Amino acid sequence: MSEPEPNSASGPGWHALAIVGAVLFGLAGLIAFDVTRMAPAAAVGVAPTVAMKLVAGLLVVLGVAHVVAAWRARAAHQGRPEGELAEILSNRGALA
């Protein structure tokens, strides 16, 4: 059995990460749309919409994490150094 090359990337490809990120954003949007259609709470306290808003927010955070991971995997696949990607993400490259 052959061993993987030391320079080969491990884990899912950047296409898969980007697709999962897009699906997570779509689910968050669907939940956020559904929350707007729910009736407000009749009593004072935590309404049922709070949990759905929390889930939608967490899905957005996971979506952002997947998109950033896809961007990094794509940069590694194209042979760009990690420092160059960090400059692009922090917008320091545009100011130099």
DAMOJO-V744829 format. One record per residue. N is the residue number from 1. RES is the residue in three letters. SS is DSSP state (helix for helix, strand for strand, loop for the rest). OMEGA is omega in whole degrees, -180 to 180 (999 if undefined). D_LAST is the distance of its C-alpha to the last C-alpha in Angstrom with 2 decimals. Layout:
BEGIN
N_RES_SS_OMEGA_D_LAST ; N_RES_SS_OMEGA_D_LAST
END
This chain:
BEGIN
1_MET_loop_-178_48.25 ; 2_SER_loop_178_44.88 ; 3_GLU_loop_179_42.05 ; 4_PRO_loop_178_38.56 ; 5_GLU_loop_-179_36.03 ; 6_PRO_loop_-178_33.76 ; 7_ASN_loop_-178_30.57 ; 8_SER_loop_-179_31.88 ; 9_ALA_loop_177_30.45 ; 10_SER_loop_180_32.97 ; 11_GLY_loop_-178_33.58 ; 12_PRO_loop_178_33.47 ; 13_GLY_loop_-176_31.42 ; 14_TRP_helix_177_28.43 ; 15_HIS_helix_-180_30.69 ; 16_ALA_helix_179_33.10 ; 17_LEU_helix_179_30.52 ; 18_ALA_helix_179_29.14 ; 19_ILE_helix_178_32.74 ; 20_VAL_helix_177_33.70 ; 21_GLY_helix_179_30.75 ; 22_ALA_helix_178_31.86 ; 23_VAL_helix_178_35.44 ; 24_LEU_helix_176_34.55 ; 25_PHE_helix_179_32.78 ; 26_GLY_helix_178_35.90 ; 27_LEU_helix_178_38.24 ; 28_ALA_helix_178_36.39 ; 29_GLY_helix_179_36.63 ; 30_LEU_helix_178_40.29 ; 31_ILE_helix_179_41.08 ; 32_ALA_helix_177_39.31 ; 33_PHE_helix_-180_41.33 ; 34_ASP_helix_179_44.48 ; 35_VAL_helix_-178_43.90 ; 36_THR_helix_-179_43.88 ; 37_ARG_loop_-179_47.31 ; 38_MET_loop_178_48.95 ; 39_ALA_loop_178_51.34 ; 40_PRO_loop_-179_50.39 ; 41_ALA_loop_-180_52.14 ; 42_ALA_loop_-178_55.61 ; 43_ALA_loop_177_55.56 ; 44_VAL_loop_-180_53.24 ; 45_GLY_loop_-178_51.07 ; 46_VAL_loop_180_48.59 ; 47_ALA_loop_178_48.88 ; 48_PRO_helix_-179_48.66 ; 49_THR_helix_-178_45.50 ; 50_VAL_helix_180_43.56 ; 51_ALA_helix_-180_43.86 ; 52_MET_helix_176_42.77 ; 53_LYS_helix_178_39.71 ; 54_LEU_helix_179_38.86 ; 55_VAL_helix_179_39.28 ; 56_ALA_helix_178_37.14 ; 57_GLY_helix_178_34.35 ; 58_LEU_helix_176_34.60 ; 59_LEU_helix_176_34.56 ; 60_VAL_helix_179_31.30 ; 61_VAL_helix_178_29.80 ; 62_LEU_helix_177_31.21 ; 63_GLY_helix_178_29.92 ; 64_VAL_helix_179_26.32 ; 65_ALA_helix_179_26.81 ; 66_HIS_helix_179_28.22 ; 67_VAL_helix_178_25.46 ; 68_VAL_helix_178_22.81 ; 69_ALA_helix_178_25.17 ; 70_ALA_helix_180_25.58 ; 71_TRP_helix_179_21.87 ; 72_ARG_helix_179_21.67 ; 73_ALA_helix_178_24.89 ; 74_ARG_helix_178_23.72 ; 75_ALA_helix_178_20.61 ; 76_ALA_helix_179_23.04 ; 77_HIS_helix_-180_25.48 ; 78_GLN_helix_177_23.10 ; 79_GLY_loop_177_22.17 ; 80_ARG_loop_178_18.50 ; 81_PRO_loop_-178_17.68 ; 82_GLU_helix_-179_17.61 ; 83_GLY_helix_179_14.33 ; 84_GLU_helix_179_12.55 ; 85_LEU_helix_179_14.52 ; 86_ALA_helix_177_13.70 ; 87_GLU_helix_179_9.94 ; 88_ILE_helix_-177_11.14 ; 89_LEU_helix_-179_13.73 ; 90_SER_helix_177_11.86 ; 91_ASN_loop_176_9.24 ; 92_ARG_helix_-180_6.43 ; 93_GLY_helix_-180_5.45 ; 94_ALA_helix_-178_5.67 ; 95_LEU_helix_-177_3.82 ; 96_ALA_loop_999_0.00
END
